[in-house]
Amino acid sequence: MSTHCTSTTEVQRVATGEAHGKAILLGEHAAVYGAPALALPLPALTCRATVRRTTGPGAGVSRLRLFAPGPHGTPEEAAGDVPEELLLLLRAFAERAGLATPPALEIRLDSRVPPARGLGSSAANARALVRALDAFFGTGLDEQEAFDLVQVSERSAHGLASGIDALTTGRERPVLLADGRPRTPSVGTGFHVVVADSGSGGGTRKAVGMLRAAFARNPDHRTRFVHRSTGFTRAALDDLAAGHLPALGRHLTDCHRMLADLGLTTDRTDALARTALDAGALGAKMSGGGLGGCVVALTTTVAHAESVSTALADRTGARTWTAAVAKGAGHDGP
């Protein structure tokens, strides 16, 4: 995705940057312990940052407004202070850009990514803001520098951050993070996913802390979890490359059961996964941090996705989104 910058006068300039949401298909939580993780971009869930020079006195960010989807999906301005993770990001950018006294700025974030749902809301905000700042100041950040800045925000927001959200919110294709390196996996046949909102916020930071404490008490549990998660993801990548969607779906459902055994699912996310499977999805699982959030279901065609989406809405009242993943060759790098 691109950014653009328009300039009118020396005292007023505007730049924008864009990003989007994401869904973890496999590997959540295990990724922070070095296991591979696979994520999909959700291009319909967009986020746009607008940076504008103000004419008033002072320096730095004079106003930051965040608009996010409310309970009914319509954008609402978030109340309260600026999130700490964005303040840290702004400071890190100012240091990278050598801005001892940055001009007075107004920043607006317009996001369609529901917060606290495991869909990459915080990473999309950070990615869009980095792109807008880069365009505004003409810093010419390369991908690694932009990623590092997004990670400043992500570590503040979640405690531990594998980097999969920071990567996928800025990519058009699926992202595999393995051995600390991102790449684009092979997709043997196109498919669609349906994402269903449980209606309750996920608890990524709480879930990460819960697992970290449990694994500290029993390191063998961590070893088994990482081993099982790695096995699911590696097998799923083979099926993804070969276009074996039913087998891929079974790996998703098996992964959901593993995460449920760890206490990361809820009655609601379990019910959404069952409903998706009953409606004909090839597989379904919680996605993201857990303890709420969303479920992702695997389908084949547009019609199949619409059928599963309708069943989820009718039977559970869940809000849903769909995304297409096209056939494509894999390569190193996102």
N, C-alpha and C positions, 0 to 999 in steps of 0.2 A: 504494500500500500504506500501511497505517496503523500507527501506533505506539500503545501504551497504557501507562499508568503507574498502578500501584497503590501506595497509601500505607498503612502500618500505624501506625508511630510516628515520632517525629522522628528516631530513631536508626537506623531501618531502613526503606528503601524499595527497590522493585524496578521497573525499566522494561525493556521489550523493544523491539527494532526489527527489521524484516525487509527482506530484499532477495533477489535471485535472480541466477542466471547469465545469460550472453548468448552469442550467436554472431555473429560478423561475417559478413555475407553478401557484401559487396563493399566495397572501398576500404581494407582494412587497409594500414598503412604509408604509403600515399599521403595519408591523412588528416592526418598530422602536417605535411605540406607544403601543406595547404590544399585538397586534393582532397576531394570528397564521399565519405561512407562511410555504409553502410546496415547496421544491426544488428537482430537479433531477440532478444526476451527468451526465456529458457528457464525458465519458471515452476516446472518440476519440480525444478530444482536450486536449492533454497532455502538461505538463510543467515539465522540468527537470532542477534542479540546480546542478552545479558542483562546489565544493569548493576545491581549490588546494593550498597547501603551496608553496610559492615561495622561491627562494634561495637568492633573493636580500636583501639589508639592509632595516631596518625600521620595523614597526609593524602596525597591523591593515589591513584594506582592501586597497591593493595597486592598484587594478583594478577590476571594476565590469562591465561586458559586458552583455547587454540585447538584445536578438534576439527575435523578435516578427513577426507575419505574416504581410507582407506588403499589399498594395492594391490588389495585384494579388494572395495573399495567400502564397507566398514564404517567408521564413524567411529573415528578414533584421535586421541589427544591428541598434538599436536605437541610435540616436545622442543626444548630450547634457549631462547634469549632471545626476548623479544618482538620481532617484526619492527620494524625502524627506521621503516618507513612508518606503522605504527600509533602509535608513540611521538610522531612528528611531528604526526599527526592529533590526538592527545590534547592536546598542547601548544597547537595552533592553536585547538582548541575552548575550552580553558580561557581563552585570551586573548580569544576572541570573547565568551565568557560572563562575562568579568570575574571569574574565579575565582582570586583571589590565593592562597588556601589552600583548595583543594577538599577535600571530606570524603574519608575513606578509602573506597575503592571496590574491589569485586571485579567483574571483567568476564569473561564467558564468551562465546565465539563458537562456535556449532555450525553448520558449513557442510557442505552436500552438493555444493558446487561443487569438483570436483577441482582442486587447485592446479597451476600451471605447465602448463595445457592450452589456454590461449587462450580460456577460457570465462568470464573476468571474475572469477576468485576473489578477487583483491586488491580490486577495486572493490566486489564484493558485501560483503566483510568491512567495508570502510570505510563503505559506504552504510548497512548494518545498524547499525554502531556509532554513526554520526552520528544516526540516527533514535532509537536507544535513549538516547543522551546528551541529545538534544533533549527527549525525553519525561521523562527523569529530572529534569533541571534546569528544565524549563518555559521554555526559551529562545525558543520560537516561531520557529524558523528558517524563512525563506522558501526557495523552491526554489533560488534563485541562491546563497544563503548555504550551503545544504546541499551543492550541487554544488561550490562553491569548496573546502569542507572535504574532500570526497572527492578532489578533484584534488590537494590537498596530499599525500595518501597516494599517489596514482597516479604523480605525478611522481617521488616518491622511489623507488617500486617499479620504474618502467620507464625513467626518464630523460626521455623525451618522452612525453606523453600527450595525445592529441587531444581527449579528453573523451567519446568515444563509449561507453566502458565505464561511466564515471561516470553517464552519462545512462540507458543501457539497463538497467542493473541495478536501476533503480527505476521502470521503466515497464511497462505492460501491453501496449502496441502497438509495432510496429516503429518505430525511430528513424532518421531521416535527419539527418546532420550535414553541412551545406553552408554555405559562406561564414561559418563560425563560429557559425551559428544552427541550433538543432535544430527539426525539425518532424516531423509524422507523415505518412508518404507514403500515397497512395491505393493500396488493394489491390483489384483488380477481381474476383478470385475467391479463395476460400480455398484453402490448400494446407498441406502438412506438410513438415517438414524432419527428416532423420535426422542425428544427430551421432555420429560414430564416433571413439573414442579410439585414438590410435596406440600408446598404452602407454608413450610416452617424453615427458618434460617438454619443453614448448616453451622457446624462448629469446628472449623478447620483447626484453629489454634487449640481449642479444648481437646479435640481428637488427637492431634499431634502430641500434646502433653500427656494425654492418657496413655497412649501407646508407649511413649518414651519411658514413663514411669513403670509400666508393666514389664517392658523389656529389660529395664535396669534390674528389676527384681528377679527376672528369669531370662537370661540371655539366650537360652536354648529356644525359647518361644520366638524370639526375634529371628534367629537363624532359620527356623522352620518356616516362618512367615515369608521371609525374603526368598527362600528356596522355592516355596509353592508359588508365590507371585511371579517369580522369574519364569518358572515352568509354564504357567498359564500364558504369559505374554509371549514367550518364545514360540510356543505351539500356535498361538493365535496369529503371529506374524507369518508363519509358514502357510496357514490356511488363508490369510489375507492375500498373500502373494499368489497363491494358487487359485484364488477365487472360490474357495470352499466356504460359502457363507453359513450353511447349517452348522458346520464344525466350529466356525468362528463364534457363532451364537452360543453354542454350548460352553465355550470357554468363558464367555461373559457371565452366564448364569452360574457356573461353578465358582467364579471369582466373587460373585455376590454372596454366595453361601459362606465362602471363606471370611469375607469382611463382616458378615452377620455374626459368625462365631467369635469375632473379636469385639463384638458389641458396638460396631460402627453404624449399623443400620437402625431404623426405627420401625414401629408397627406400620407407619404410613408408607415409608419407602419399600418395605417388604410387600405391602398390599399393591403398590403401583407396579412393582416387578411382576407379581403374580397376574395382575390384570393384563399387563402387556403380553405375557406369555399365553394367557387364555385367549387373547384376541389374535393370536397367530404370529407374534414376534418370534424371531429365530433365537433370541437371547435377550436378557435384560438384567441390569445391575444398578446399584447405586453408583453415582459418579462424583468424584471430588472428595472433600474432607469427611463427609458423612455426618451422623447425628442430626439428620435433616437433609435439606438440600434437594437434589434432583436424582432422577433415575433415567438412564439411557437405554433405549431398546433398539435392536437391530432389525431392519426390514430390507426388502429388496427393491421394489419399484416405488414410484410416487404413489400409485394407488394403494399399495400395501402400507406405506407409511401413513397415508390419510386414514385408512381403515383402523389401524392401531391407535392413531391419535384421536379419532372420533370415539373409539371404545373407552379410552382413558378419560376423555372429557365427560362422556355420558355416564360412566359407571362410578367414577371417583370425583368428578368435578375439577380435575387437575388442569391447569394451564399447560399447554404444550407448544413446542417448536420443532421444526424438522430441518434437517440439513442433508445435502447430497454430497457423497464422496465419489469422485470420478476415478475410473481406471487410469493407472499411470505407473510408469517405471520408477523404481527407487533410485536414490543417489545420495552421496555423502553431503552433509549440510542440510538445513531445513528446506 
